[in-house]
Amino acid sequence: MTGLLAKMHTPLFWAVLAGMASLFFFQGVPVRSGDTTFPKAMDNVTVRQGESATLRCIVDNRVTRVAWLNRSSILYAGNDKWCLDPRVELIANTKTDYAIRINEVDVYDEGPYTCSVQTDNHPKTSRVHLIVQVPPKIVEISSDISINEGGNVSLTCIAMGRPDPTITWRHISPKAVGFMSEDEYLEISGITREQSGEYECSASNDVATPVVRRVKVTVNYPPYISDTKNTGVPVGQKGILQCDASAVPSAEFQWYKDDKRLIEGQKGLKVENKAFFSRLTFFNVSEQDYGNYTCVAYNQLGNTNASIILYVHDGNSGGSRRAGCIWLLPFLLLQLLPKF
């Protein structure tokens, strides 16, 4: 602070103040012919947040005083540093070049910077605008959601960045499809089971690689039995009846024969339940096993059932028919020979 007060009593301090005043009072003063490019600052400077920004001013030997200002604050006057920000440093002060560097640039550094010079005639200024870009960042996104089929879904994805990022939504599983929304919000009315899966939010602004986050949408629906087959098995052989069903949450299964529930552990019988199917296995089929069986699939949203028949199948009948055909073949050939 003592050093700063001492600077205020130097002629340089008042010269810099005159340069600052030129920013407000002398911008309308005509410049002599041949001076239209003097002093000349850079075009707008664009940097990413966290990088360094160099602000450069082209001068010549007519300059007696020179300074860099940020709005109304003096950053550097000649070789003297006037700001307390340790990120700001002087990197050039020559007869043709006066430049400062701002390290670790942040968004609050964005704005106009002025190169102010004093010549023998009057103060002159040149302005450059510092633009700070910020990579996109998703700051808020919907949590994973579970909803019953037919309900309405609203997903939200909020992102920040400079410039403002573009936000898109797309359905990526079970298979990726095109963009569903180019907005922060994705609305799905009357959702179906085919629309379950992962939804991806992407935020991009060309400053850095787009950032993505995902939301899992689970669509609940009652069981649907998709495949059943009647099965023929010879007496004494192994027989299997299978019932396939899709459901979310996964279905529970029960088997019945003539209104009697079949359970695991009954003699010669095995019941195997998995997430998407149930299998009823007979290790040694008897006459009493033949008949109509009912598979019931259920979850908390509903239930459904299907009928499957286990019927007798004579494993030898096919072989007898084939043998009969072979025995008839010579007889047919003998009947045809006289014709030739």
ZAMARGU-4260 file (C-alpha; in steps of 0.2 Angstrom, whole numbers, plus 5000, padded with zeros to 4 digits):
<rodrens>
0) 5000/5000/5000 | 5014/5012/5004 | 5022/5009/4987 | 5005/5012/4979 | 5003/5029/4988
5) 5021/5034/4983 | 5016/5031/4964 | 5002/5043/4966 | 5014/5057/4969 | 5024/5054/4953
10) 5021/5063/4936 | 5018/5046/4928 | 5002/5043/4939 | 4995/5059/4932 | 5000/5056/4915
15) 4991/5039/4916 | 4975/5047/4923 | 4975/5059/4908 | 4976/5043/4897 | 4961/5036/4907
20) 4952/5052/4905 | 4954/5051/4886 | 4944/5035/4886 | 4929/5046/4891 | 4932/5063/4884
25) 4944/5062/4869 | 4937/5047/4859 | 4928/5060/4848 | 4944/5070/4845 | 4950/5069/4826
30) 4966/5060/4822 | 4978/5068/4811 | 4980/5060/4793 | 4992/5046/4794 | 4987/5041/4812
35) 4972/5031/4809 | 4980/5015/4814 | 4989/5022/4830 | 4989/5015/4843 | 4982/4999/4836
40) 4977/4985/4848 | 4973/4967/4843 | 4956/4961/4837 | 4945/4953/4850 | 4954/4940/4860
45) 4945/4923/4863 | 4952/4911/4875 | 4945/4896/4885 | 4943/4897/4904 | 4959/4893/4913
50) 4970/4898/4898 | 4981/4913/4896 | 4976/4929/4887 | 4989/4940/4879 | 4983/4958/4875
55) 4995/4968/4863 | 4996/4986/4858 | 5006/4992/4843 | 5014/5009/4846 | 5028/5019/4839
60) 5042/5032/4845 | 5029/5046/4846 | 5022/5038/4862 | 5028/5046/4878 | 5017/5037/4891
65) 5007/5021/4889 | 4995/5010/4900 | 4983/4996/4899 | 4966/4998/4908 | 4952/4986/4912
70) 4936/4997/4912 | 4941/5011/4924 | 4955/5001/4933 | 4974/5003/4929 | 4983/4987/4926
75) 5000/4993/4920 | 5007/5010/4917 | 5023/5009/4908 | 5033/4996/4917 | 5024/4999/4933
80) 5010/4987/4939 | 4995/4995/4947 | 4984/4981/4949 | 4985/4968/4964 | 4980/4953/4953
85) 4995/4941/4953 | 4989/4934/4937 | 4992/4950/4927 | 5010/4952/4920 | 5019/4963/4908
90) 5027/4954/4894 | 5033/4968/4882 | 5036/4986/4883 | 5046/4991/4868 | 5046/5006/4855
95) 5033/4996/4845 | 5025/4984/4856 | 5016/4985/4873 | 5008/4969/4879 | 5002/4961/4895
100) 4996/4943/4899 | 4982/4937/4910 | 4985/4920/4917 | 4972/4907/4922 | 4958/4918/4914
105) 4941/4916/4921 | 4923/4922/4916 | 4924/4938/4926 | 4940/4944/4916 | 4928/4945/4901
110) 4925/4963/4894 | 4934/4978/4886 | 4952/4982/4889 | 4960/4999/4883 | 4977/5003/4878
115) 4979/5021/4882 | 4994/5031/4875 | 5001/5049/4878 | 5009/5058/4863 | 5016/5076/4861
120) 4999/5081/4854 | 4985/5072/4865 | 4980/5056/4872 | 4974/5042/4861 | 4966/5025/4865
125) 4962/5008/4857 | 4951/4995/4863 | 4951/4976/4863 | 4937/4964/4869 | 4942/4949/4879
130) 4930/4934/4876 | 4931/4920/4888 | 4924/4903/4883 | 4919/4889/4895 | 4917/4871/4890
135) 4899/4864/4893 | 4895/4856/4909 | 4879/4847/4914 | 4874/4854/4931 | 4857/4845/4933
140) 4849/4830/4925 | 4834/4819/4930 | 4837/4803/4940 | 4833/4786/4934 | 4814/4783/4933
145) 4802/4768/4934 | 4785/4771/4927 | 4770/4760/4922 | 4766/4758/4903 | 4755/4772/4897
150) 4761/4785/4909 | 4769/4802/4905 | 4788/4805/4906 | 4797/4822/4908 | 4816/4822/4908
155) 4827/4837/4912 | 4845/4841/4907 | 4852/4858/4912 | 4869/4863/4906 | 4880/4878/4907
160) 4894/4885/4897 | 4900/4900/4886 | 4893/4901/4873 | 4877/4893/4879 | 4878/4875/4875
165) 4865/4866/4863 | 4856/4852/4872 | 4850/4836/4863 | 4841/4820/4869 | 4841/4804/4861
170) 4835/4786/4865 | 4851/4775/4864 | 4845/4758/4870 | 4840/4745/4866 | 4846/4752/4850
175) 4851/4770/4846 | 4839/4781/4837 | 4839/4799/4830 | 4837/4814/4841 | 4821/4815/4850
180) 4823/4833/4857 | 4834/4848/4854 | 4829/4856/4871 | 4833/4854/4889 | 4817/4845/4891
185) 4811/4828/4884 | 4792/4824/4886 | 4785/4807/4882 | 4766/4805/4882 | 4759/4787/4884
190) 4775/4778/4885 | 4776/4761/4878 | 4787/4746/4883 | 4797/4748/4867 | 4802/4766/4873
195) 4811/4759/4889 | 4830/4759/4890 | 4843/4773/4892 | 4841/4791/4886 | 4857/4801/4883
200) 4858/4820/4885 | 4872/4829/4876 | 4878/4847/4879 | 4890/4855/4866 | 4896/4872/4862
205) 4911/4869/4851 | 4923/4874/4865 | 4927/4856/4870 | 4921/4839/4867 | 4902/4837/4871
210) 4898/4831/4888 | 4885/4817/4890 | 4875/4810/4904 | 4862/4796/4904 | 4845/4792/4912
215) 4838/4775/4913 | 4819/4774/4910 | 4811/4757/4916 | 4793/4754/4909 | 4783/4742/4919
220) 4770/4731/4911 | 4760/4715/4915 | 4765/4698/4908 | 4763/4693/4890 | 4765/4674/4886
225) 4773/4674/4869 | 4776/4656/4865 | 4768/4639/4870 | 4769/4622/4861 | 4759/4607/4863
230) 4771/4592/4865 | 4769/4574/4861 | 4779/4561/4871 | 4779/4542/4871 | 4775/4533/4887
235) 4791/4531/4898 | 4800/4545/4890 | 4806/4562/4896 | 4794/4576/4892 | 4795/4595/4894
240) 4782/4609/4893 | 4789/4627/4892 | 4780/4643/4894 | 4789/4660/4889 | 4783/4676/4895
245) 4789/4694/4895 | 4785/4706/4909 | 4793/4720/4920 | 4795/4717/4934 | 4799/4699/4929
250) 4784/4687/4930 | 4781/4674/4943 | 4775/4657/4936 | 4763/4643/4942 | 4757/4627/4933
255) 4740/4618/4935 | 4733/4602/4929 | 4714/4601/4931 | 4714/4615/4943 | 4727/4607/4954
260) 4743/4616/4956 | 4759/4607/4952 | 4774/4611/4964 | 4792/4607/4964 | 4796/4590/4972
265) 4781/4580/4966 | 4787/4563/4961 | 4794/4562/4944 | 4791/4581/4941 | 4802/4596/4941
270) 4797/4615/4940 | 4810/4627/4934 | 4806/4645/4935 | 4817/4659/4927 | 4815/4677/4923
275) 4807/4675/4906 | 4801/4657/4906 | 4795/4642/4916 | 4799/4624/4912 | 4789/4609/4918
280) 4799/4592/4916 | 4792/4575/4917 | 4806/4562/4919 | 4796/4547/4915 | 4779/4551/4907
285) 4764/4539/4912 | 4747/4538/4905 | 4741/4549/4920 | 4752/4563/4914 | 4744/4566/4898
290) 4731/4580/4897 | 4729/4599/4897 | 4741/4610/4908 | 4739/4628/4912 | 4753/4640/4914
295) 4750/4656/4924 | 4761/4671/4923 | 4759/4686/4935 | 4767/4701/4943 | 4759/4716/4953
300) 4752/4724/4937 | 4742/4709/4931 | 4742/4691/4926 | 4739/4680/4910 | 4738/4661/4907
305) 4740/4649/4892 | 4735/4631/4889 | 4747/4618/4884 | 4743/4599/4880 | 4754/4585/4884
310) 4748/4571/4872 | 4753/4553/4868 | 4765/4550/4854 | 4769/4533/4847 | 4787/4533/4843
315) 4786/4517/4833 | 4771/4522/4821 | 4782/4532/4810 | 4795/4518/4808 | 4780/4506/4804
320) 4774/4517/4790 | 4791/4519/4783 | 4794/4500/4783 | 4777/4498/4774 | 4782/4510/4760
325) 4799/4501/4758 | 4789/4484/4756 | 4777/4491/4743 | 4791/4499/4732 | 4796/4482/4723
330) 4778/4478/4720 | 4775/4495/4711 | 4791/4492/4701 | 4785/4475/4695 | 4768/4483/4690
335) 4777/4496/4679 | 4789/4485/4670 | 4777/4477/4657 | 4773/4495/4651 | 4791/4497/4645
</rodrens>
